[in-house]
């Protein structure tokens, strides 16, 4: 937290990469690594979506940390015995300390762990999804989309950077601000950007080009949490997402696209934010609403054209063990 009350995100991640040529010492190998995510976390949600879209479920296993944690890190309190069934650990912290006993930075999801050693390889969420889309190409399903096409990378990077600064991280800057000045500034940046995105998406189906890209994945994970937690809990309350015609229709379009909405557990999302953030919600009371059934209503975005998966195809249904409750 800055002296002026502005929230500052620790972005000092472990940047080791898992690559096809293994140049960082970690080659792509089916079955060797485990993606640790949390249904509650928007940053982890990105990796869960891309893993689904690429069809990597059989080559990259996934462990789900529960929505509750303390200062020590995310815990596997939803698993039998409170331990991840593959890694055998109670807290993600153990994988970080296995790599570096003196590790003193943030213990975050998503993280990819080397199963044989139990050591975390990376928690660099931004690079992780790009690598799942390209470095793991030899093991992707037939019809996997290209979410980061070379000819659109500059535009994707530009849009994604603005979305990260003002929206993805902007909601946190509103929620964790400790002075009125810091909150007001974050609030204005957030809504200026959402207004620009509303205009951008009024006449185009996707953020960049006519197919799904990394930019859409990155915006979606914030939008899907907006009314449930950011609007009230983080004081981002000029309007609800459901009151923004283009963004609400766009978000529903993505939610109803295989690989997006089938990764979302609204109960875990609310449990995390309202229970873990004691300074914002000291009672720990979790709201019953909002009604999430609207996510399944018609969106009408097909009229704008576009091909969600380009020359690819939708992923199949998620494995039984990874299915989430439908909106209710």
C-alpha positions, 0 to 999 in steps of 0.5 A: 500500500502506497503512502497516499492510500493507493493499492499497489499490487506486488507483481514480482512473480516467479517468471520461469517458463515451461517451454517446448524446448525446455530452455528454462530447465522445464520442458513441456511434458504431459503429466509432469506439471499441475496447475493450481488454481482457485475458482474464486480468483480472477487471475487464476480463472484466466489459466483455467479458461485457456487450459479448457480452450486448448484441451489440455485437461489430460496432459496438465492436471489441475488442483483447486484451492478453496476460496478461504485462506489466511496470511499463509496462503491458499489452502486445499480445504475442499479436498479430502483431508485438506490436502491436494490429492496429487501434491499431498500438500495442505497449502500452496505455500509448501510448493513455493518454499520447496523451491526457495526456503527463503521465499518471501514474496506473494504466494499466488494462484495460478501457479504451476508446480513440478509434480516430481519435486513438488516445487513451484515452477511459475506464478507469472499469470500473464505469461502462463496463458500465452505459453499454454496457447503456444508452447503446449501446442503439440499436446493441444486438442484438434481445433484449439483456437489461436488466442494470440495470433501474431498479426494481432499481438500488438493490438491485443497487448495494447488492449490487455494492458489498458484493461489490466491497469484500469479494470482488472487491477482497477477494481482492486485499487477501488476496493483496497484504497485507504484514502478518499483521494486514492479511491476517487482516482481509481474509480474515475479511471475504472469507469472511464475505461469501462465507458470506452469498452462499452463503446468499443463493444457496441458494434464489434463482437470481440475486443480484437479482430473477429475471434476470441483472443487473450484480450477477451479472456482477460476482460471476462474474468473481471466482468463475471465477478463485477456485480457479485463482488466488485460493485458493492464489496469494492465500491465500484458502484456507479452502475451494475454490469447488467446496466451496461448494454454492450458489456452485459451482452458481451459478458453473457456471450462469453459466459455461454461460450464453452470454456468460459462460463463452465469455469465459474463458481459464483458461490466460491467467488463470493465466499472468498471476497466477503470472508477473506477481506476482513478489513472491508467486510469484518462481519464475514457475512456473504450476500445471497444475491445477485440472481445469476440466472441472467447469465444464461439469457439470450445476448443477441451478439451473433448479429455482430458476426465474428467466429468465436474459435476462428478456424477451430472448434469449441472444446468438449464438456469439462471432465466430471471432476471439474464441473461447476454448479450452474447459475441459480 
